[in-house]
Each structure stands twice: as C-alpha cells, then as structure tokens.
Amino acid sequence: MSPIDTDRFKSQLEEQRAHVVAAIEYLHSENPGSMEDETGEMPSDNHLGEMATITLDREVDYTLEENSEHVLAEIDAALERIEAGTFGKCESCGKEIPEERLEALPYATQCIDCRRKAERS
C-alpha cells in the first residue's frame, strides 16, 4: 500500500473546516436571541401556530448546529492526527485505512471492517 498523501487530505480537511465554521456562524446569526426577541412579544394563545413554527425552526437549527459542531470536532481531531503522524491508521486494529474510505470521509478513525463491527455491537 502506498503512503497516504497527508498534504492533500490536510488541505481538504481545512477546506471542509472553513465550510463548517461558516455554517455554524450562519446558524448563530439566524438565532441570536430568545423567541421573545424573534417575535417581538411574549407568547400568547393568539399566536400558538406562529410559536410552534418558530419553535420547530429553532429545533431544526439547533440540531444542525449540534451536528456541525460534532463534525468540526472530528475534522480538528483528524488535523491533529496528521500533525501527530497517525492519520490514516485505524484506531481499533492499527491497520491502514484505505484511501478510498478517507476520500469519502477524511476524518474517519476506523477502517470499514472495524466500523461495521462497532455498529453491529
């Protein structure tokens, strides 16, 4: 197996990181305050439908933000592995993670076999 081009993956990870950070910043700008700030008033029975819509939108945004923060942490960990010289090695079995897997998921920490085993457990 040929050595992994860590410079190429580092560049890809840094680019992905910039996109994720921009997405998080956008989500923060979309929801800067409380629901009262957003509606300009306290919730009342007259606006239950509107409040339900605002609540659902916020829950979706919070879920997207939480997922983005998780991906950001995974990207940062992969960049640290590049610096440490352990990028591309399966954390479970120690074997090389195939480059095709890293192409699909550059912050992968396990080879596909170990990942499948972990998902079945």
Residue pairs with C-beta under 8 A, 6 or more apart in sequence:
1 96
4 87
4 88
4 96
4 99
4 102
6 82
6 87
6 88
9 78
9 82
9 87
9 88
9 102
9 106
10 79
10 82
12 106
13 75
13 78
13 79
13 82
13 106
13 107
14 79
16 71
16 75
16 106
17 72
17 75
17 76
17 79
20 68
20 71
20 72
20 75
21 72
23 64
23 68
24 65
24 68
24 69
24 72
27 61
27 64
27 65
27 68
28 65
30 61
31 38
31 58
31 61
31 62
35 43
35 51
35 54
35 55
35 58
36 42
36 43
38 54
39 47
39 50
39 51
39 54
41 47
43 51
71 107
74 107
75 106
75 107
77 107
77 109
78 87
78 106
78 107
81 87
81 88
88 96
88 97
88 99
88 102
89 95
89 96
89 97
90 96
90 97
90 109
90 110
90 111
90 114
91 109
91 110
92 110
92 111
92 114
92 117
92 118
93 111
93 113
93 114
95 111
96 111
97 108
97 110
97 111
98 111
98 112
101 108
101 111
101 112
102 108
108 115
110 118
